[in-house]
Every structure is written in structure tokens, then in C-alpha cells.
Amino acid sequence: MPGSPPGLSWNLIQQARERIAGKVGVTPVLTSATLDAQVGAQLHFKCENFQKCGAFKARGATNAVFALPESQARRGVVTHSSGNHAAALARAARLRGIPAYIVMPDNTVQAKRAAVLRYGGEITYCEATLAAREDGARALIAATGAILIHPYDDLAVMAGQATAAVELLTQVPDLDLILCPVGGGGLLSGTAVAAKTLKPAIRVIGVEPAGADDAARSFRAGRILPSLKPETIADGLRSALGERPFAEIRRLVDDITTVSDEAIVRAMRQLWEVMKIIVEPSGAVPYAALLADAPQLRGLRIGLILSGGNLDLERLPWSAGAPPP
Amino acid sequence: MPGSPPGLSWNLIQQARERIAGKVGVTPVLTSATLDAQVGAQLHFKCENFQKCGAFKARGATNAVFALPESQARRGVVTHSSGNHAAALARAARLRGIPAYIVMPDNTVQAKRAAVLRYGGEITYCEATLAAREDGARALIAATGAILIHPYDDLAVMAGQATAAVELLTQVPDLDLILCPVGGGGLLSGTAVAAKTLKPAIRVIGVEPAGADDAARSFRAGRILPSLKPETIADGLRSALGERPFAEIRRLVDDITTVSDEAIVRAMRQLWEVMKIIVEPSGAVPYAALLADAPQLRGLRIGLILSGGNLDLERLPWSAGAPPP
């Protein structure tokens, strides 16, 4: 379309693959005869919970950091995430030998601060509002000349996240469908571009918590409809859908479905119990979509992106004292 | 030695490999740059927590069940384990299409009963004493003609457990050392025979909870010294050392070391947090041996057998309300 901004191209994804090779992990694809029998389909779990930093975010952050020209890179990178992107950015910056400035709300949980500090990120604390976080980032950029790396509304980040699907389709070429969690849309948009380029007939479906369903509503409306007050146990999926991701999602994704928090917790528990792997609530969201009887999926070969495995092991959602789902 | 009973031969292990191929899983070997850096060695984790039934026990039970002559097999198999062996035996019996009779103390936890029932095992409940369990098994054998499959004091079971080490050394041939948990000795004896046959220079060290240290004490004394009252969070390792396993362990194992319950819980938590895999306390025991500073292990290539991943997710040892380690 004349005048429209450039989107996520296959070329950007190929560059990302080469750029991050050896800097992030190639994650395994696990299967489970028990879960296959239960669902009546062939499930292939792409274990991004085993990725560096425990989440796919390592892919996008590493690509974005290593794509910077040297003159820009040496002044450092900034973000104001309190989640997996912050740790991934700190790690990528350390790999390149440049500073990472992370603005974090002062109520961030200890485990997430610790992850950023472990990778040498410099934390600036701020009040727990979006305005305070953005102000904090702006002040750091003004003071240091560092560049903002957005957690998902960024083509280099999206191209990096897309490499998970490229890898998955190399490992299991004959998938019929990929189920992918959606929050800000970085992973889903990358997955859609990669999968539909490699295999035009494949279906890509986004799965979103019902309590943070801006992507599902926006997908139906054809324009971004923000969530006013997202509430879900899947803390990685509370983000507002980004514009650049949405452009690809509209174009390529087949559907976006929603799941309840109760289904997310049930799915997470089944993955832990049966597969013996630790998946965070956001990562269990694609499997949650399969818990309801879905005769139309029977017999299909389905890839599920288990996006991450970072959570507080003191407060599991099924333990006494846990917040209600 | 003239008159000594036959031991675990390499031939039995090779037969076990062929017999159970396709009936149990080939488990992956995982690595972690974070844990390698922490320990100062190259760690290779053999993930038997991903094995069928969630533990290496599937190997030995499957080999024992499929090694039976048809005339004996059709009358079924019996055991009086309340743990992973019971579920593994029930599964193997179902695969062969024969009955499995499991004697279980009436205080067995729900999850373990459920696992046996899922595989079609017939449970007979009894009082929670060893005498009642043995009486129950004897009565079933008399009534049905079924054969007892001991969880570890059995050459076919030991040969099956040995296949985990054969697989590990195929996946990572250049190991210097294998660390293996020891309870009744089935896994450790099999590991020692397999590893020393394939690679005579390799070291094999057993690791045991300090609160159930009969194998360590027996190893030093040169004869079986039973534990009177084993107390450890590693419920899979409370069993009394078996005679047939001990004969191989004495002959081939380089050392048996002990670890505290506190170290086991710390090890288990690190494996969960860093590797994102679910390992039960018994399975974390080999890694617990590496938590203390061990300069003599620095730079070595170490295989660790993560023996299983079955535990009650409601009561994690670091959660409020958990029993003290």
C-alpha cells in the first residue's frame, strides 16, 4: 500500500536468524503421548521456557541490540519493562558490551530485579505508573543518548521473536496449525510472518487471556481497541497490542481466541504434572485453548509455543495463599 | 567366584536395550550455562524425569515384564511398592496385556494411587507396615499365580535401569564422571556396570541422602548395614539397599557420598528455577552433591541422572505449610 510503513519482511527474519545464532539457544520441541491422547491431536511444544533468560524475549532483544550501528550501540539501550524483556535486553547488552538502562516500577518483584542485575543492567526505580516509567525512560535517553528498545512495537524485536517459529518449522515441518500466545503481539506477528512464508497453508491462531482480550477485540474490529483494565494471571500478556505487530496480525493471523484464567491455571498444572516442565501462566495459554473439547482440531499436527517459564515458585496458583485465578 | 550367584552382565543390559526399545522413551540430555558457571564444571543432565511414568523405573519394570516367559506372564505380576515402580509395573503389564496386582499401604497419597489406576493396575490396600505389604503380596501370588517383580533386587530390573547410562554415554560419550542417586541400588548398580563396560576409565559415584545412608555405610563396611529409621525428603531413596545391587556397587562404584536434606531442597529449587524442569527430591540428589565447593571436580564433564519428576505440586518443600526439610 503506498504510504504505509514498512512491515515485518522475511528478509528481516532471515537477518535476525543469522545475527542471533549462537547468542540465544535452539530450544527443543517436546511431545507427550498422554496429552496427545487427551486432546486427540499431535502436539509439538516449542520450549521457549528453556530459552536464555527463560523466555522467547531473548530472541528479539538480542536481535535488536546487535542490529544497532556501533555509534548508536555504544551509548547503550533503554527499556521500561518490568518483565522478561528487561532481563533479555540486559543480557543482550552485556553480550555486546554496552550499557542497558532499565526503568522499573519500585514495586517490581525481587526475582525480576535480580534477573536484570545478574546480567549487569542498571536499574532506575520509578513510581508504578506508565507515565512515570515513560518519563524515566525519556530522562535516561536525554542524559545518556541511549536508544529505546520497545518490548514488541519494534521490527527488529518482532523479527527476532519470529525465529522461534522458523526453528519450530525446521524441527517439525509438517504442522497444520500453530497456537501462539498474544499480549503486545511481538511473538504472534513474528510467528505469523515466518510460518506463512515457509508454509502458506499453515494456520496461525493467537490465544489470549479473556481478561486482557484487546488483541481478540481489535482483530474482529479491524482496528486497535485498547484494554482499559487488563486483569489476568498471565502477567506477560497484559500489555497493550502494538501497532506494528497488529499490522501483520490483521494481515496473516487466521483467528484469535480467548481462554479463562481458570483454564490457564488448569493448563499450566497439566503441563507441569505430565510433561515435568515449568511453564509460566502466559506460556500455558496456547495449551489452555485445547482443554475445551475441540472436535475440529482432532488429528491435527499442532505446534504450541510455550513462551516462557519465569514465575515466583513461592506462590503457585494452586497453592494455599496464592491469589485467586 | 565359584558358588557366587550370577551378577548383572553386559549381555543382560544389551538384551534389555533391545527389549524395551520403543516401549520406553529416549530421554534428552540438557545442559545449563548458568549452572556450569556456578559449579565450574560441564554438567549433562540425563532427564529421566521426562521418562514414561515420570521416572527411570519404567525401564526396569518394562524389561522385567517383557522378559517373562508367556506361560508365567499371562498370570500377571505383583509388587508392593507405593512409589514409581508400582506405576511403571502397571504400565508395562498393560503394554504386554497382562494383569498387574499392586499392594499399597492404605495411607498412600492420592497421586500415586491415581497413576497406578490410570495404567489399569489392580490395587489391594493393606496396613502401612512392611509385614502387611509382604503378606498382601504373598496372598495375591498364592491366589493368582502371578510373579513378584521386586523394585530393585532383581537382575532384569537392574538391567533395565542400566539402559539410562548406556543412552547417556551414547549421547555424551566423553564424560569423566557420572553422579547417580542411590536408594535400593537398582539404578546405581546398573549405571556402574553399563558405564564401566563402555568406558572403563569413567568414575561412577553414588549420592545418597544423609538421613538414609545405608548404602554409604554398607559401601565402607563391605557388607549391608541396614538403615533402622530412614528419614529424608527424598522419598524415592528411603529403600533398604538390595543384595544383588550391592554386589555390583561394591565391585564397580568409586565412592558413595551423602548430602543433607537442606542441600537436596536447595538443589531441587535451583534445577526448577534455572533449568525450568520439574525434578523430585530424589532426582535432585546428584546435583546436591555439587552445591558444596568441590575443587577436585572443576573442569570435569559430569553426567547427572535426574531420576524422576513425580511429586505433589500442592506441597512444595519451600512453600508455606510444607513439612520441614
Contacts between the chains, C-beta under 8 A, distances in Angstrom:
chain1	res1	chain2	res2	distance
A	28	B	28	6.3
A	30	B	50	7.5
A	33	B	52	7.9
A	49	B	276	4.6
A	50	B	30	7.5
A	50	B	275	7.6
A	50	B	276	5.8
A	54	B	276	6.1
A	269	B	313	6.9
A	272	B	278	5.9
A	272	B	313	6.1
A	273	B	313	6.5
A	275	B	50	7.5
A	276	B	49	4.6
A	276	B	50	5.8
A	276	B	54	6.1
A	276	B	277	6.2
A	276	B	278	4.2
A	276	B	279	7.8
A	276	B	309	3.7
A	277	B	276	6.2
A	277	B	277	5.8
A	277	B	278	6.6
A	278	B	272	5.9
A	278	B	276	4.2
A	278	B	277	6.6
A	278	B	278	6.3
A	279	B	276	7.8
A	309	B	276	3.7
A	313	B	269	6.9
A	313	B	272	6.1
A	313	B	273	6.5
A	313	B	316	7.1
A	313	B	318	6.8
A	314	B	318	6.7
A	314	B	319	6.6
A	316	B	313	7.1
A	316	B	316	7.2
A	316	B	319	7.4
A	318	B	313	6.7
A	318	B	314	6.6
A	319	B	314	6.6
A	319	B	316	7.4
A	319	B	319	5.5
A	319	B	320	7.9
A	320	B	319	7.9
A	320	B	320	6.7
A	320	B	321	5.9
A	321	B	320	5.9
